[in-house]
Amino acid sequence: MIYVENLSKKLNKKKVLEGIDFRLEKGDVLGVIGPNGAGKSTLLSLLGGFMQPDTGSINLGDHRIGYIPQQLSLYEELTVFDNLKLFGLGTVGDEPLLHQQIEEVMAALNLSENRHTKVRKLSGGNKRRVNIGIALMNQPTCLLMDEPVVGVDYKVRREIENFLMTMSAQGKTLVITSHLKSFIAKVSTKILVLEEGSVVYFGDVNDEILNKL
């Protein structure tokens, strides 16, 4: 269970979030939507512990967090395997366990054939997959994803959609921001609509709400 109560945050004395409340169960996928400047990325940063709220509280229980930023955080001159290994060092036990985790992550994201390919030679879609894979190296139980399908084609988007739904079925909790309403409608079990830092709607996926946005 994840509890967020009366969460507020100002940046440079400007209100970014105010009075945010929601609860998530195991396996929930929360789609966070709203216009630019609504506070979506700030909410993810607060949930990930990269910022502290001005007021309110966040209770993540015993969740292990994985954070996937919109901006790619990869070493272009390293291979897919070596990127995953580098980010997994210190989080996945000894060498055999580390290699096993890398193999599992590559298989889950259809990256196994690219293991020896340098990141700079990958397509945009495969770079997105590696970016997700990095966050999976510490075996998170809650994934925070900022615009995970931005700039990818329809085929890659469908593969990421299927992957996220599999994660949810395994009991992982996901919080995802996206400007693509169709993507949010496809993968989410709940949606949080933000406008000027406040909650307009929180609840089950609602086509009527989505169509108004």
C-alpha positions in Angstrom: 0.0 0.0 0.0 1.2 3.5 -0.8 -0.4 6.5 1.1 0.0 10.1 0.0 -1.7 12.6 2.2 -2.1 16.4 1.9 1.1 16.6 -0.2 2.3 20.2 -1.1 5.4 21.6 -2.7 6.7 25.0 -3.7 9.7 25.6 -6.0 11.2 29.1 -6.1 8.3 30.3 -4.0 5.8 29.1 -6.6 3.2 26.5 -5.8 3.8 23.3 -7.8 1.6 20.9 -5.9 -1.0 21.4 -3.2 -3.2 19.1 -1.2 -2.4 15.9 -3.1 -4.1 12.8 -1.7 -4.3 9.2 -3.0 -3.8 5.6 -2.1 -2.5 2.7 -4.2 -2.9 -1.0 -3.6 -0.4 -3.8 -4.7 -0.6 -4.2 -8.5 -2.1 -0.8 -9.1 -1.0 1.2 -12.1 -1.6 4.9 -11.6 -1.6 7.1 -14.7 -0.8 10.7 -13.9 -1.9 13.2 -16.5 -2.3 16.9 -16.9 -0.9 19.8 -19.0 2.7 21.0 -18.9 3.4 22.6 -15.5 0.7 20.6 -13.7 3.2 19.1 -11.3 3.5 15.5 -12.7 7.3 15.2 -12.7 7.5 17.0 -9.3 5.2 14.4 -7.9 7.4 11.6 -9.2 10.5 13.3 -7.7 8.7 13.5 -4.3 7.7 9.8 -4.5 11.2 8.8 -5.4 12.7 10.8 -2.5 14.6 13.2 -4.7 12.7 16.1 -3.1 11.1 16.6 0.3 7.5 17.9 0.5 6.8 21.2 2.2 3.7 19.7 3.9 2.0 16.3 4.0 3.4 12.8 4.0 4.3 9.9 1.7 4.2 6.4 3.1 5.7 3.8 0.6 5.6 0.9 3.1 8.3 -1.6 2.3 8.4 -0.8 -1.4 11.8 -0.9 -3.2 11.6 2.0 -5.7 12.8 2.1 -9.3 12.8 5.5 -11.0 12.8 5.9 -14.8 13.3 9.6 -15.9 12.1 11.0 -19.2 15.7 11.9 -20.1 17.8 8.9 -21.1 20.5 8.2 -18.5 22.8 5.9 -20.4 26.4 5.5 -21.3 26.5 5.8 -25.0 29.9 4.1 -25.6 29.1 1.1 -23.4 27.1 -2.0 -24.6 23.6 -2.8 -23.4 25.1 -5.5 -21.1 27.7 -3.2 -19.6 25.2 -0.4 -19.0 23.0 -2.8 -17.0 26.0 -4.2 -15.2 27.3 -0.8 -14.2 23.9 0.3 -12.8 23.5 -3.0 -11.1 26.8 -3.0 -9.2 26.3 -2.8 -5.5 22.6 -3.6 -5.7 22.5 -7.2 -6.9 24.8 -9.2 -4.7 27.7 -11.2 -6.2 28.8 -11.6 -9.8 26.7 -14.7 -10.7 23.5 -13.1 -9.3 24.3 -9.8 -11.1 24.7 -11.6 -14.4 21.5 -13.6 -13.8 19.6 -10.4 -13.2 21.0 -8.8 -16.3 19.9 -11.8 -18.4 16.4 -11.6 -16.9 16.0 -7.9 -17.5 17.2 -8.2 -21.1 14.8 -11.1 -21.8 11.9 -9.2 -20.2 12.6 -6.1 -22.5 13.5 -8.0 -25.7 17.1 -6.8 -25.5 19.0 -10.1 -25.5 20.0 -9.8 -29.1 21.5 -6.4 -28.5 23.6 -7.4 -25.5 26.9 -6.5 -27.2 25.6 -3.5 -29.1 26.9 0.0 -28.0 24.0 2.2 -26.8 24.8 4.9 -29.3 24.0 2.4 -32.2 20.6 1.5 -30.8 17.2 2.8 -32.1 15.3 5.3 -29.9 12.9 2.5 -28.9 15.7 0.2 -27.7 17.3 3.1 -25.8 14.0 3.5 -24.0 14.1 -0.2 -23.2 17.6 0.0 -21.7 16.5 3.1 -19.7 13.7 1.0 -18.2 16.1 -1.9 -17.7 18.4 0.1 -15.6 15.6 0.8 -13.1 14.8 -2.9 -13.0 18.3 -3.9 -11.9 17.5 -3.4 -8.2 14.4 -5.5 -8.5 11.9 -2.8 -7.5 8.4 -3.4 -6.3 7.3 0.1 -7.3 8.2 1.7 -10.6 8.1 5.5 -11.1 8.1 6.3 -14.8 8.2 9.8 -16.4 6.9 9.7 -20.0 8.2 6.2 -20.7 7.0 6.0 -24.3 7.9 9.5 -25.5 9.5 9.4 -28.9 8.9 5.7 -29.6 7.0 4.1 -32.5 3.7 2.2 -32.2 5.4 -1.2 -32.1 7.7 -0.4 -29.2 4.9 1.3 -27.4 2.8 -1.8 -27.6 5.7 -3.9 -26.3 6.2 -1.5 -23.3 2.4 -1.6 -22.7 2.5 -5.4 -22.5 5.5 -5.3 -20.2 3.9 -2.8 -17.8 0.7 -4.9 -17.7 2.9 -8.0 -16.9 4.6 -6.1 -14.1 1.2 -5.2 -12.6 0.0 -8.8 -12.8 3.1 -9.7 -10.8 2.0 -7.4 -8.1 4.3 -4.5 -8.8 2.9 -1.0 -8.3 3.5 1.6 -11.0 3.1 5.4 -11.2 3.4 6.7 -14.8 3.2 10.1 -16.3 2.3 10.6 -20.0 0.7 13.0 -22.4 -0.7 10.1 -24.4 -4.2 9.5 -23.1 -4.6 6.3 -25.1 -1.4 4.9 -23.4 -2.7 5.8 -20.0 -6.1 4.3 -20.7 -4.5 1.1 -21.9 -2.1 0.4 -19.0 -3.7 2.2 -15.9 -6.0 0.8 -13.3 -6.4 4.3 -11.7 -5.8 7.8 -13.0 -4.8 11.0 -11.2 -5.6 14.2 -13.1 -3.6 17.3 -12.1 -4.2 20.9 -13.0 -2.1 23.8 -11.7 -0.8 21.5 -9.0 -4.2 20.3 -7.6 -6.1 17.1 -8.1 -9.0 17.4 -10.5 -9.8 13.7 -10.4 -8.5 10.5 -8.8 -10.1 7.2 -9.2 -10.7 4.4 -11.7 -10.0 4.9 -15.4 -12.8 7.0 -16.7 -13.3 7.5 -20.5 -15.5 10.6 -19.8 -12.7 12.2 -17.8 -10.1 11.3 -20.3 -12.1 12.7 -23.2 -12.4 16.1 -21.5 -8.7 16.5 -21.3 
